[in-house]
Amino acid sequence: MMGGGCEGEIRTEGLCDVESTVFVAVGKKVKDSKSALLWALQRFSGKKICLLHVHEPAHSITLINGKFSINRLKQQAVKAFQELEWQKMDKLLNEYLLILAQVGALFFIFFSSNMVIIRNSTEESRTRIIKLIISCKLETLNCWRVMFRSFGQLCKETQAQWKIQTGFSVYFLCNFSNLQLSELKSKKATFVCEQAPVSCNIWFVCNGSLIYTRASDGNLISHVQSIMTLPSSTSSSDTKLLWSRAKSNEEVDEQEGLSKVFTSQVLVQSTDKVVGILEPNPLVMDEMRGHGSPLPSSNKVQGHLDHPSAVVLLEGKSKGLTTSEIHGRQEHAITDAEHSKKKAFEESVRRWKAEEDAMEALRKAEDLESLCMKERKERKEMEEVLARQKQDLESMKNLHDQYTKELQMVRDQKQVLESQLMESHSVEDELDEKFVQAVKLLMTFKEKRDKLLIEHDKVRGEINGLRRLVKKDAADLSKLQFSAFSFWEINEATRDFDPSWKIGDGRYGSVYKGILRHLKVAIKMLPSHGSQGHVEFEHEAWNLGRVRHPNLVTLIGTCPESRSLIYEYLEKGSLEDHLVRNGKTPPLTWQTRTKIASEICSVLIFLHSSRPSIVHGNVKPKSILLDANFVSKLSDLWVYRFAPQNVNPTDPESSVYMDPDFLETGELTAESDVYSFGIVLLQLLTGRPALGMVKDVKCALERENFNALLDLGAGEWPLEEAKTLAHLALRCCVDKRDDRPDLVSQVWSVIELMKESCTSKLDSKGPGRIPSHFVCPIFQEVMKDPQIAADGFTYEADAINGWLNSSHVTSPMTNLKLDHCDLIPNYALSYAIQEWQQQS
Ligand SMILES: Nc1ncnc2c1ncn2[C@@H]1O[C@H](COP(=O)(O)OP(=O)(O)OP(=O)(O)O)[C@@H](O)[C@H]1O
């Protein structure tokens, strides 16, 4: 705001005395401008005060959704917004009016929106102000804080005008709220001080007090000292003077205050109404029209003179009315003015309230917007938190699923382990039961053993007595060499030929077992109708009795009365019985069979090498008898010599063993026995019937599946040796007797070799198959000191102690944890092993 004279451009004569008018620039904030205004009022007391406010229309509107350029809004919205801005300006105007009215100042108010309507450019705004300053010859320019924002630019632009408009006296009133008292430090203040023409008067005001003024020589004159030295009463009295006036006005109601305002000489102009009249400078108006600024139409500018002496009188004088008419009009004008004043006040109050409401609504809208923003932000944060929690929940769910699967696996494993544990328990119970049974059995065995020992001692005494008897009888028999027994003895020996004592029937009679002179004997009852006479019979028997060999059934004697031959008794029966297993006897082992082959070969060599040579002529499994120790003996030697002539020596059963040459020629030779021996050998190997045997064995050997023909009941034959023996047997069975091998040089050596082999295998195999429970599970050896561990298994003491001493607490068999590490000696098993070792 500024004050100054007008050089005809603004029509102020009578309305605005520029020489006695001070222009004060005021901003939007009354609070900030009030102190400078009050200072100016005090300083230029008696002068007219003209308020100057530059209104710059907003280029954008702030709404809840953000800022919008005013160009983007519809015309109606723009109008409404401008209307709202003008209302604000009205309020501002009223506030400044109230201040001026309170101090009773004579004042003009220029609202630049009327004079200089700035629509688009702040530069334009500044140009208008400058032109106004120059055109009005402003004396004082009060620049306050808001104006300082563009003050530098304003001053620069003003400089050119100053150069042109020299001779004008312009006063700058600079209001600095933070001006240093000691020196002028503010850049803006310094700029003003340096750049303003010397003709300008400058006052530097701080917080309503004059701090510096600039002298005509350009130097600063400090008023700080005077302020500092001013008595407080004076300062306060000045202040009081200002505020007492204000206060006294406050006490008056607003109506009265306003009346006082309007009773002063006031010229006020606003957009909508003109309280006073100020005719605009035509040049300025033209310029504004050139810029397209919306100017109020001339018919809208209505004059409302609140003071008849200020306006009406002037108009009356100009129109040449009489004094009474003027007074009448004056009174009427006063009445109208009062009425208008009242209406204006009411309108102002209404607008204030409306504006207050609008401001309140705006504030609420802003609050709501900020609340909305805050809630939006919170919602976004909540959504983020929810997303995170959802993610966490998802991962927890996945984790839960994984744990559930693992739990299920563990449960399954637990179930398996439990079932294994159950099985282990049942096995343990079974073993315990077996153990108890074994202990009981052992106790029983011990009892039996003790009884048997007692019985054994008793029987041993009896046996010794009997042996002595047998020895005596044997000595007798031996002494007798070959005895002749009476029929009575034979009858008694056979319990009157008790059928149950009969052993069997042969082609040459029935055979009974009997006890003759305390010896077990076999009595062969020859047919009574033999061709031989009594002497011949005895002679033949005597010759036969002379032939003795360990593998030949010994002829003990005869009973000429009953034509009986008495032999030693061989209690294990014939080889035929054992091969076909008639008596359900266990099969002979391959070792026993090899021994039998050797023994029969031996006796045949003996017979054939006798002088004269003896041919058995009936070698077959039925003729080979076994004693209690499975020693084989050939029987029926020469028995055919006692046979009647009607007896066929070649019955079908025996013919398969017969030498084909003998069957053809009837001539018996040693080779005939070799043939028969060959068949016996094949039967020993295969355990099969003699018929078709030669062909089968040949075929098997050719096809190299002889193993399939071997009698597996005899055990594990040494296959190569068995094959060699089979080849040898087949050679014995060739049709041509000359092609048959020699028993001594060819047969005996092979059989002996096999016998040695089986002996060495027996030695290497030890006592036979080892019961598995005798073997330590760790050492895999027969246990010497078996110990029961907590897992129920029995181990060799050294083995389980070594296991436990190497920090193991689990079972070596099940790998389960042991309940304890104590060991219990397994006495029952220890005894069983010892017994088995002794028997082996
Ligand atoms: N010394 C003996 N000890 C025990 N049993 C014998 C004795 N001698 C013969 N036997 C048995 O008596 C039964 C009859 O034998 P025997 O010699 O009379 O007829 P074989 O030999 O069976 O046939 P064959 O004499 O007609 O060829 C046979 O089962 C035989 O094992």
The ligand as an SDF file (V2000), in Angstrom:
LIG
                    3D

 31 33  0  0  0  0  0  0  0  0999 V2000
   24.3770 -166.3930    9.2460 N   0  0  0  0  0  0  0  0  0  0  0  0
   23.2440 -165.7590    9.1020 C   0  0  0  0  0  0  0  0  0  0  0  0
   22.9190 -164.8390   10.0670 N   0  0  0  0  0  0  0  0  0  0  0  0
   21.7750 -164.1820    9.9470 C   0  0  0  0  0  0  0  0  0  0  0  0
   20.8990 -164.3440    8.9780 N   0  0  0  0  0  0  0  0  0  0  0  0
   21.1820 -165.2200    8.0070 C   0  0  0  0  0  0  0  0  0  0  0  0
   22.3510 -165.9650    8.0370 C   0  0  0  0  0  0  0  0  0  0  0  0
   22.3900 -166.7240    6.9450 N   0  0  0  0  0  0  0  0  0  0  0  0
   21.2710 -166.4610    6.2540 C   0  0  0  0  0  0  0  0  0  0  0  0
   20.5280 -165.5800    6.8930 N   0  0  0  0  0  0  0  0  0  0  0  0
   19.2510 -164.9830    6.4680 C   0  0  0  0  0  0  0  0  0  0  0  0
   18.3560 -166.0220    6.2410 O   0  0  0  0  0  0  0  0  0  0  0  0
   17.5790 -165.7730    5.0940 C   0  0  0  0  0  0  0  0  0  0  0  0
   17.6700 -166.9170    4.1670 C   0  0  0  0  0  0  0  0  0  0  0  0
   18.9160 -167.0430    3.6680 O   0  0  0  0  0  0  0  0  0  0  0  0
   19.3860 -168.0000    2.5210 P   0  0  0  0  0  0  0  0  0  0  0  0
   20.8100 -167.9290    2.3840 O   0  0  0  0  0  0  0  0  0  0  0  0
   18.8500 -169.3620    2.8530 O   0  0  0  0  0  0  0  0  0  0  0  0
   18.6010 -167.6430    1.3040 O   0  0  0  0  0  0  0  0  0  0  0  0
   19.0710 -166.5150    0.3800 P   0  0  0  0  0  0  0  0  0  0  0  0
   20.4630 -166.2600    0.5310 O   0  0  0  0  0  0  0  0  0  0  0  0
   18.1180 -165.4080    0.7810 O   0  0  0  0  0  0  0  0  0  0  0  0
   18.6980 -166.9310   -1.0220 O   0  0  0  0  0  0  0  0  0  0  0  0
   19.3830 -168.0710   -1.8020 P   0  0  0  0  0  0  0  0  0  0  0  0
   20.1330 -168.8500   -0.8320 O   0  0  0  0  0  0  0  0  0  0  0  0
   18.2240 -168.7510   -2.3140 O   0  0  0  0  0  0  0  0  0  0  0  0
   20.1860 -167.4490   -2.7980 O   0  0  0  0  0  0  0  0  0  0  0  0
   18.1290 -164.5530    4.4970 C   0  0  0  0  0  0  0  0  0  0  0  0
   17.2860 -163.4800    4.7780 O   0  0  0  0  0  0  0  0  0  0  0  0
   19.4210 -164.3290    5.1600 C   0  0  0  0  0  0  0  0  0  0  0  0
   19.7080 -163.0120    5.3310 O   0  0  0  0  0  0  0  0  0  0  0  0
  1  2  1  0
  2  3  1  0
  2  7  2  0
  3  4  2  0
  4  5  1  0
  5  6  2  0
  6  7  1  0
  6 10  1  0
  7  8  1  0
  8  9  2  0
  9 10  1  0
 10 11  1  0
 11 12  1  0
 11 30  1  0
 12 13  1  0
 13 14  1  0
 13 28  1  0
 14 15  1  0
 15 16  1  0
 16 17  2  0
 16 18  1  0
 16 19  1  0
 19 20  1  0
 20 21  2  0
 20 22  1  0
 20 23  1  0
 23 24  1  0
 24 25  2  0
 24 26  1  0
 24 27  1  0
 28 29  1  0
 28 30  1  0
 30 31  1  0
M  END
$$$$
